[in-house]
Amino acid sequence: MDRPGAGQGWPLGRVFVALLLVTLAAYWPALGGELLWDDAGHVTRPDLQSWSGLGRIWFEPGATQQYYPLLHSAFWVEHQLWGDATLGYHLVNVLWHATAACLFAALLRRLSIRGATLAAFVFALHPVAVESVAWISEQKNTLSAVGYLAAALAWLRFEDNRRPARYAVATLWFAAALLTKTVTATLPAALLVLAWWRRGTLSWKHDVVPLLPWFVLGIGAGIGTAWFEATQIGASGDAFTLGPVERVLLAGRVVWFYLGKLVCPAGLSFFYSRWTIDVTDGSLWLGLAAAVAVLGFGIGWSRRRERGLLAAALLYGGTLFPVLGFVNVYPFVFSYVADHFQYHASLVMIAFLTAVAIRGFTWLAWPRWSGAVASAAVLVLMAGLTWRQSGTYRDEFTLYEATLAQTPDSWVARLNLGVTLLDAGRTGEALPHLRRANELKPDFPETLNSLANALIQSGRAAEAEPLLRRAIERNPRFDAAHNTLGTSLMALGQSAAGVEAFRRAVDLNPRRVAARVNLGWALANTGRTDEALAQLAQARREEPENADAEYKSGLVRVLTRRLAEAEPHFRRAVELSPGQAEYRQTLGLTLLDLGRPAEAAAQFEAALELAPGLPGAAQGLELARRRLGR
């Protein structure tokens, strides 16, 4: 950082408009992108879409994937506005990113750092930010950055005039940032570094004491998130057994990895390879030594001349601290690094490198226009890279195939691509990816479960059962594996064992509606129709738009020849999933049995349009027409 300031440049209003326009243009390929990976865990679930659901978001830890109530309240509001249409979520993410970039410019101007506006445009267009902006789940990054930067600006205003009202405003912004994502807990430490950089000293009473409540809030939020990660999300077990020395070595490598991606954003990937941290690896010690050397040089330089290098190093490393490896976070199962992990920290290094570049141009005494040309060239290059990178976030097939092109040994990319193919009905294509994922990371429960699912869909339930037993042995509380085991057992004719497997899945996770629907259908197939209908009714209450729950509710009534009661369930299933040919065919058969051949014929015709070779649909249509006298 460089304290001498240049002119303030454009008014901030114009800066924001320009930032929003260029960000929209750079992220245009991602705006129509579909839901990806765990987006479904962030976009508001059906049981949370009501006003009471909003209350649960705030007052029921565990109701959402992580306890980030402000983030999930934002998602709740967005769902009220446009439901599951992804365009709205993408536009909001771009808006938050552009807003954060504008606040970044305002903060740098407030600190009299050179190149404030240029740094804001670099941040807005840097391809490292693509994962945070193009991925709906990472609205937690873009929105929390707004609160983070607004809190920093409000704090600087408080330092000018220490009125309680200004302190309250700054604290509210900080709390908002924490309630969106707790990596922002590093802000009070960052403000102390800034105070030292500006004045060369720190006062306990003037600088530290006012921030003590912020430290308490930040530490409390951090401990809460760490507990959630370990107990609710899965950040524990063999994948997190690094010793203290290994964690220090990992931190050294992580810092240089992120800095390298900022300086040269080549080879960006949704999943990176997971490193092996070996204390005998000399390169790890070299990276750690280099980091210590930079800190040492910064300390010496600050005593002789300027504090900017040390301040930038402390701010960058400190902001990265939550993801350096000292605290377990679940994504470490896949990789120790991810682009979205350095979204907030990148602000510091972008400001520092931009100021250094401007000083370099000044020192070289090149023509004034050369700086503008170089800046424009860098921004155009970054915009092009961001355009290309954001295009990989259109859908899961594109994202995972692009990831595997960069990181072919990513077992989680293999797993996710296999699951995506499986969900699309392309079981034959899914199996090789799922087998390869299991080879790259043997006996990972999620991989075993997905591979077993593919085998069941291929008619090989006997091969699937031992895989599921192994998955459950490794994680006895893995409800999805119990659910899949139930499916396998039912296919093998072991109905009683299948019912118990489904029941165990529901006991472990009462919100897994698919398992409850399977339990209901399994009960019906063992003659326990009253219990079956009770389970299916509960499933419909928990997820009113679950077409399979409606369909199975109709089928159970058909089993007991209650056709008039079955019809509305089949109609609702067709309404919820109009592209499902089987639902239309079953509704047609029911209408035929109820003596309404004209309506039945319409359903058979629609089913045949969707699936021309659907067995029985043509015969049903012929019978309906015959009854109509055609």
N, C-alpha and C positions, 0 to 999 in steps of 0.2 A: 504494500500500500504506500501511497505517496501523498503526503499531506497537502502540499501546495495545490490550490484549486484553480481550475480554469473557469471560464464563464459557464453560466447555468444552462445555456443552450435553449432548446425548444421549451415552451410551457408544457407542464406535465399533462395537461389535457390533450394536447396534440401528440405528445409522446405515447399516451395510452391508445389513442385511435390508431396511430401508425403500428404500434405493437400488436394490437388486436388484428389488424388487417394482414400483416405479414405472417402472424401465427396461424390465422385461418388458412391462408394460402399454403403455407408449408405443411399443414396437417390435413389438407383437403382429402388425400387418399384414404385417411382413416375415419373420416366423418360418418361414412355409412357402414362402418365396421360392425360386426356381430358381437354378441357376448362371447367372451373368451374365458378359458380356464375357470377360475373361481369367481367370475363376475356374478354368477347366480347367488353366491353367498354374500354379496354386497348389495345388489339391487334388491329392494325391499320384498321379502317373502310374503305370500298371501296372508299368513296369519299375523303379520305385523302391519298390514296396510290400513287398518282402522285407527281411530283415535286412541283406542285402548292399546293398540300395537305401538303407537308412538310413546305412550306411557311406559310400556315394557322396554322399549329401546333405552329409556333413561333410568328406569328403576329396577330392571331385572338383568343383572350381569349374566351373560350366557345366552341371552335372547338373540344376540347378534354374534357374528364370528369373533369379533374382538370388542371390548368395551370402549368404543369410540362414539359416544352418543351424539355429538354434534355432526359428525360425518354421516351417521345413519339417519339423523333427522333431515339432513340435506337430501339424502337419497329418498327418504320418505316423501318430502315435498315434491321432488322431481317426479316420483312415481304418480303422485296425485295429478301432475300436469300432463304427463304424456305416457304413463304406463310403462310398458316394456320396450317402447320404440327407442332404439339405441341412439338415433341422431341427437336427441335432446341431451343425453348424458355426455356425448362427445363434445357438443357445443359448449356445455357448461364447463367441462374440463379445460377446453381451450380458453374460455373466458377467465377462469381462475388463474391459469398459467400466465396469460397476458397481464392480468391484474397484479400478480406477484412480480412480474418483470417491471411493471411501472413503479410499484412500491420499492423495488430494488434500486431503480434510478433515483427515486426521491431520497432514499436512505444514503446512497453514495454522495448525492449533492449535499445533503445535510452534513456529511462528514468531510466535505470538500475534497473528495477523491477524484482524480482526473479520469476522464473518459466515462463518466457515469451513464450517459445515454447510450454510448456504444456498448458498454458492459451489459446493459439491460437488453439490448437487441441480440447480443451474443447468447445470453441466457435463454431468451425466447426462442432462438433458432438452433441452439446446440442440439445435435442428434442424440447426445446422452440423455436428454430429457424426454425422448420419444416414449420410452417405456412408461413414464409417469403420466404423460399427456394422452397418448393414444389408447391406453389400457384403462377401462372404466374403473376398475377396482382401485387404481391409484389416484382417484380423486382425493384420497386421504393425503397424498403428497401435495397436490396443487392447492387444495383448500387450506391445509395446515400451514403452507408457506405464506399464504395471505395473512393469517393470524400471527404468524411468527414475525414477519416483516413489519406488520402494523404495530405489534407490541414493541419492537425495537424503536420504531419512529416515535411512538408515544412515550417511551422511556427517555429518549433524547429531549423531547419537549419538557418532560418532568425535570430533567437535569437543569434546564434553563430557568425554570420557575417551579420550585418545589411545593406546589399547591397540592393538597390531598386529592382534589378532583382529578388532576392529571395522573397521579399515582394510581387512582382507582381505574381510570380508563386503560392505562398501560397493563394493569393486572388483569382486567377483564379480557383484553386481547390475548394475553399469555394463556389464560385459562381456556379460551376458545381454541387456541392452537393445541394445547394438551388434550382437549376433549375430541380433537380430530385425529391427532397422531402424536404419540408420546416421545418420538425422537426429538421433538421441539423442546424437550426438557433441558437441552444443553444451552438454551438461550441465556439464562442468567450468568453462566460462566463466560459466554461469549461477550456479554455486555461489560464484564469486568476487564476482559482483554482489551476491548475497545477503549475503555476508560484509561487503562495504562498506556495504550498506544497514543492517545490524544495528549495526555499530560505527563507521561513518564513516571508516574507514581500512583499508588492507590491509598485511599483513606478508609480506614475501618468504618468510621462513623458516616462519612459522606458517600462512599461507594458500596461497601459490603453490607452494612446493616439493612439498608432499604431493600436489598435483594434477598435477604435471608428467607422471607416468606415465599419467594419464588423458588428458591432452592428446595424448601420443604414440599411445595406443590409438585415440583419436577421430580424429586426423588420418590415421593409417594406414588405419582403416576407411573414412573419407571418400574418400581417394585410391583405394582399391580399388573402392568403389562407383562413383566417377566414371569409372574406367577401364572397368568393366563396362558402364556406361550407354553409353559412347562406342563400345566395340568389339564388344559382344555384343548390346546391345539396340537400338542405332541412334541414340543421341543425338549425331549429327554430320551435317554436310552443310549444305545451303542454309538450312534452318530454324533454324540455330544460329549465324548469322554476325553477330550484333549486335556493335557496337563498344563500347569502354569507356564512352563517354558514354551511349550508348543503354541499356546495362545499368544504369547508375546511375539514369537516368530511369525505367526499368522497375521497379526496386526501390522507388522512391518511390510509384509507382502501385499496386504490389502490396500494400504495407503498408496504404494507405488502403482498398483494396478489401476486404481481409480484416477490417479494423476495422469497416467499414461493415456487412458481413454478420453480424458478431457483435452489433452494436448493433441492427440492423434486419434480421433474417433473412428478407427477402422476395426472391422471384425466385431461389431456390436452384435450381441446375441441375447435372446430372451432367457436362455439358460446357458451358463458357462460351465466348463468342466469343473468338477469338484477336486480340488488339489489334495494331495497327500502331504501332510505336514510331518516331516521327518527331521528330528533334531540333528541328524548327521548330514543333512543337505546344506552344503556350504553356501549356496545361493540365497537361502533364507537368512543366514547370518549376515551375508553381505548386504541384503536389503535392509535388515535391521540396523546394521552399522551405518549405512548411508542415511537413514532417517535420523539417527542420533547425531551424525556429523552435521546435518542441516540445522538441527536444533542448536548444536554447539556453535556453529558459525553464526546463526542468527543471534544468539546471546552475545557473542563477541562484537558483532556488527552493531547491535543495538547500544552497546556501551560506548562505542567509538563515534557512531554517526547517526544511524536511523533505526527505528524500531519496526519498520514495515514488514521485513522478511520474517522476523520472529513472530510478530502478531499474526501474519497470514498463516504460518505453519501451525501455531497453536489453535487458531480458529478452525482451520481445515481439519486437523487431526481431532480436535475436541468435538466438532460437529459430527464427525464420523464415528466417534467413540461407541455409540450404541450398536454399531454393526462391524466393529473391528474384530470381534470374536471373544471378547471378555464376557459378553452376555449371550446366552443361547437364544436364538430365534429360529423358528421352524424351517425357513427356507435354507438353512445350513445343511439340511438333509440332501438338498439338490446341489447346492454350490455355496461357497463362502462369499461370493460376490454377486451383485445384480445391479444393473444400471440405476434402478429406482432408489437404491440405498444411498446414493450420493447426490440426490436431487437438492437437498438443502445445503450440503457442504460445497457443492459446485459454485454456489453464489460467491463464496469467499475467494476461491482460486480464480474465478473468472474476473472478479474485481481486481485482484492483485496482478494477474498477467496482463490485463488490459492497461492498467496504469503503468506497468513496466514497459509495455510496448510503446505507449505514447511518449514516455520519457526517452526511450531509445531513439525514436524518430526525432525528437527535439535535440538530443545530444548529437545525432549524426548531421544535423542542419540540412536535411533534405528539403526540397521545395514543399511548401505547405500543402499543395494539392496531392503530393505523394501519399500522405497519411490518409486522406479521404479515399483515394483510389484503393489503397491497401485494405482499408476498413470495409469498403464496399465489396471487394473481391472475397474477403473472408466471410462476410455475411451471405453473399450469394452462394458460395461453396457450402456453407452450413445449411442454408435453406434447401439446397439440392439434396444433400445427404439426408436431411430430415424428411423431405418429401419421399425419397426412396425408402427410408427405414419405416416411415409411418404406413406405407403401402403394405407392409408385411402383417399389419394388424387388422386386415380386412376380415379374416375368418380364421378358424383354428387350423384348417388344412394349410393355408398359406404360412401362418406363423410357425407351426411346428416343422414344416418342410424347410423353411428358411433357417430355422434354428439348427436343424440337423446338417444343413449345408455348411454352417459355421462350426458346429460342435457335434460331430458325428458320434462321439462317445457319451452324449448326454442321455442317460437312461430314462430320465423323467420326460424328455422330449419324445423318446420312443414310446414310452407308456402313454403319454397324452395323445400322440398321433394314433396309436392303436385304439384307444378308447373312442376317439372321435370317429374313426373308421367303423368301429363296432356300432356306435350309435346311429351311423348312417346306413346300417345294414350291410356293410361291406366286410363281412366276417373273414372271408378268405384273405383279404389284404391286411386285416388287422392282426391276424395270428403271427406272422413273421416279426412284426414290430414288437408285439407283446413278448414273444419268446426271446428276442434280442434284449429287451429291457430286463428280463429276468436273468439273462446271462451277465449283463453289465452290473446288476445289483441283485445278487441271488437272494431269494426268499423275502423280498420286501412285500409286506402284506398287501398293499394296494395293487402291486403288479400281479401277485398270485391270484387275487380276486378277479382282476380284469381278464387275465389269461383263462381262468376257469369259466368265466362268463362266455368268452369266445368259444371255448370247447363245448359248453352246453348248447349254445346256439348252432354249433356244427353237428349236434346230435351225439356228442361224445361225453355224456354226463359222467360215465364211470372214470374217465381220465381226470375230470374236473374235481371229483370229491377229495382225493388226497392232497391236491393243491390247496383246497379250502381248509382242510384239517390243519395243514402246515401254517396257513395264514392265521388261523385262530389260535394255534399254539404260540405263535410269536406275539400275537396281540389278542388276548381273550376278549377284550371289550370292543373289537372291531365289528360293529353291527352290520356293516355292508357285507362282510364275509359270511356272517350267520345267515343273512337274507339269501345270498347266492347259494349257500350250502342247502338251504331249504328247497330252492329251485332244483338243485341237482338231485336231492333225495326224492322229490316228487317225481322227477323224470325217471328215476330208477325204481319207482313203484313202492318206495318206503314212505307211505303217507303219514304214518304216526310220527316218525322221526322228522319228516319235513315240517309238520305242524309245530313241533317243539323248536326247530331251528328258527322258523319265522317268529315264534313267540319270544324267543330269546333276543332276536334282533329288535323287536318292538320294545321289550323291557329295557334294553340298553339305550335305545334312542326312540322315545315315543313320537318324535316328530318325523321319523322316517316313514312317510306315508306309503311309499312303495312296498315296504315290508308289511305294513298293516293290511294293504290290499291283498298281498300274497297270502297272508295269514287267513283273511276272510275267505278267499277262494279255496285254499287248502281245507279249511273247515267244512266248506260246502261239499267238497268232493269226498269227505269222510262222513257225510250225512248229517252234520251238525249245522243245519241251515240257520237256526235262530242265532247261534253264536256268530255265524258267518255274517249275517245281516247286521248284527250289532257292531262288528269290527268295520264293516264297509261304511256304515252310517257315521262312525267316528272318523274314518278317513275323509269322508265328504265334508264333515264339519271342519276338520283341520285344513283341508285344501279344497275349497269349493269348486275350483276349476280343474280338478284332476279327472281327465276323461276316462282313464282306466278304472277308477273307483266307481264311476257311474256305470260303465259298461259291465263290470263284474257284478254290480248290484242288480242290473237287469238280468244277467245270466243266472244268478242264484234264484231269482223269481221264476225264470223259465224252467229251471230244474223241478220246481214244485208246481208247475203248470199255472202260475199266476201271471198270465200273459198281459192282462190289462194293466197290472201294476208294473210290469217290466217295461212296457212301451215308453213311458216318460223318461226312464233312465237311459234307454237307448237313444232317444231323441236328444237328450242333454249331452250324451257322449258325442253324437254327431255334430252338435252345435259347437262343442268345445274343440273337436278335432275333425273338421270337415274333410280333411284329406285322407282320412283313414277308411279305406274301402271296406274292411272287414266290419266296421261298425255299421255302415250303411247296409251291407248285406244282411246282417243280423236283424236290423230294424225292419228290413223288407220281409224277411221270413216271419217275424212277429206280426207284422201288419197283415200278411197273407193268412196266417192262422186266425187272426181276429176278423177275417172276412172283409178286408179293405184292399182289394187287389189293385185299384188305381194308384193309391199311395205307395203300395208295395212296389209296383212297376217303376215308379219314379226313383225309388231308392236303389233298385237293382240296376237301372240305367246309369245312375250316378256312380255306383260301385264299379261297373264295367268301364266307364270312362277313366276312372282312376287306376284300375287294374284290370285290363282286358282279359287276362287269363285267370282271373280269380275263380277257383273251383266252386261250382254250385251256383254262381251268380247268374250265368246264362240260363241254366235250368229253372232257376227261380223266376227269372224274367219271362221265360216261355210259359210257365205255369200261370203267372199273374195275367198274361195276355190271353191265355186260353179261357180263364175265368171271366175275363172282360168280353169274351166273344170275338176277339180280334183274329 
